[in-house]
């Protein structure tokens, strides 16, 4: 197809070929739910969008370690951090969830994980999680669809 556009040369042609590759093999994007906990404090959940859940969990872990989130107790760090589920989705779904969860908002993409919000997220993950049946209470042993994300039973221990 690129020979139809002889005026695309050099770097522009490289970018055009990369764009074609994305069109022909679009990557999936995921809405993730990452839970942060510290003993005696109300847990938080981060709802965000990523194409690489494993990398994103690492980034969040590093950001928590460095105190980059200026949200209540989270600015002091967390004792544990874990991926609790993934939905296939794009930016409009992320925005809709942020708006739906607004009453629980702690800051930016972080929400207080109250019993009520936990129940809503539980229902979403039970019905739509990419592993076919996540439940916050039950755990999900395998994430399908060729993504290599930490299983929900494994979490970062940030207390050491």
C-alpha positions in Angstrom: 0.0 0.0 0.0 2.9 2.4 0.7 3.9 2.4 -2.9 0.7 4.3 -3.6 2.1 7.3 -1.7 5.5 8.1 -3.2 5.6 11.4 -1.4 5.8 9.6 2.0 9.6 9.0 2.3 12.1 8.5 5.1 10.8 8.9 8.6 7.2 9.7 7.5 7.1 6.4 5.6 8.3 4.6 8.7 5.5 6.1 10.8 2.9 5.4 8.1 4.0 1.7 8.1 3.8 1.6 11.8 0.2 3.1 11.6 -0.7 0.4 9.1 0.6 -2.3 11.4 -1.6 -1.0 14.2 -4.6 -0.9 11.9 -4.0 -4.4 10.6 -3.3 -5.8 14.1 -4.9 -3.5 16.7 -3.8 -4.1 20.2 -6.3 -4.5 23.0 -6.7 -2.0 25.7 -7.8 -2.8 29.2 -9.5 -1.1 32.1 -7.7 -2.1 35.2 -8.6 -2.1 38.8 -5.7 -1.9 41.2 -6.3 -2.1 44.9 -4.1 -0.4 47.5 -4.3 -1.3 51.2 -2.8 -0.3 54.5 -3.8 -1.9 57.8 -6.5 0.1 59.6 -7.2 2.4 56.7 -10.0 2.4 54.1 -8.7 0.7 50.9 -8.4 2.5 47.6 -8.9 1.3 44.1 -7.3 2.8 41.0 -9.4 2.6 37.8 -7.4 3.3 34.6 -6.6 2.4 31.0 -3.6 0.5 29.7 -2.4 -1.7 26.8 0.1 -3.4 29.1 -1.4 -4.3 32.5 1.8 -5.9 33.8 3.9 -2.8 33.0 1.2 -0.5 34.4 1.1 -2.4 37.7 4.9 -1.9 38.0 4.5 1.8 37.2 1.9 2.2 39.9 4.0 0.3 42.4 7.0 2.6 41.7 4.8 5.7 41.9 3.4 4.6 45.3 6.9 3.8 46.5 8.0 7.4 45.5 5.0 9.0 47.1 3.7 10.5 43.8 0.0 10.1 44.7 -1.1 13.0 46.9 -4.2 11.2 48.1 -4.8 10.9 51.8 -2.8 8.0 53.3 -1.5 6.8 49.9 1.0 9.7 49.8 2.7 7.9 52.7 2.8 4.6 50.8 0.7 1.4 51.0 1.3 -2.0 52.6 0.0 -3.9 49.6 -0.9 -3.3 46.0 -2.6 -5.8 43.6 -4.4 -6.1 40.3 -7.9 -7.2 41.1 -9.3 -7.4 37.5 -9.3 -6.3 33.9 -12.0 -5.4 31.5 -11.4 -5.0 27.7 -12.2 -1.4 27.0 -11.2 2.0 25.7 -11.1 5.5 27.0 -14.9 6.1 26.8 -15.5 3.2 29.2 -12.8 4.5 31.5 -14.5 7.9 31.5 -17.9 6.4 32.1 -16.6 4.4 35.1 -14.9 7.5 36.6 -18.1 9.4 36.3 -20.2 6.6 37.8 -17.7 6.2 40.7 -17.5 10.0 41.4 -19.2 9.8 44.8 -16.2 7.6 45.9 -13.5 9.7 44.4 -10.3 10.1 46.5 -8.3 11.9 43.8 -7.6 11.6 40.1 -8.2 7.9 39.1 -8.3 6.7 42.8 -11.5 5.8 44.6 -12.4 4.8 48.1 -13.1 1.0 48.0 -16.2 1.1 50.2 -18.4 -2.0 50.5 -20.8 -0.4 48.0 -18.2 0.3 45.4 -16.6 -3.1 46.0 -19.9 -4.7 45.2 -20.3 -2.8 41.9 -16.7 -3.7 40.8 -17.3 -7.3 41.9 -20.3 -7.5 39.7 -18.5 -5.9 36.7 -15.5 -8.3 37.0 -17.7 -11.3 37.6 -19.5 -10.6 34.3 -16.9 -9.1 32.1 -13.3 -9.7 33.4 -11.0 -10.9 30.7 -10.2 -14.1 32.7 -13.9 -15.0 32.6 -14.9 -14.6 36.2 -13.0 -12.4 38.5 -14.3 -11.7 41.9 -12.5 -9.6 44.4 -13.4 -12.1 47.1 -12.6 -15.2 45.2 -9.4 -14.5 43.2 -8.6 -15.2 39.6 -5.9 -17.7 38.9 -5.5 -17.3 35.1 -5.7 -14.2 32.9 -6.4 -15.2 29.3 -6.2 -13.4 26.0 -2.4 -13.6 25.8 -1.7 -11.0 28.4 0.9 -11.7 31.1 -0.5 -10.0 34.2 0.1 -11.0 37.8 -2.6 -13.2 39.1 -4.8 -11.6 41.6 -3.5 -13.8 44.4 0.0 -12.3 44.0 0.5 -8.8 45.3 3.3 -6.4 46.0 4.2 -6.2 49.7 5.2 -2.6 50.1 5.8 -2.7 53.8 9.5 -3.8 53.6 
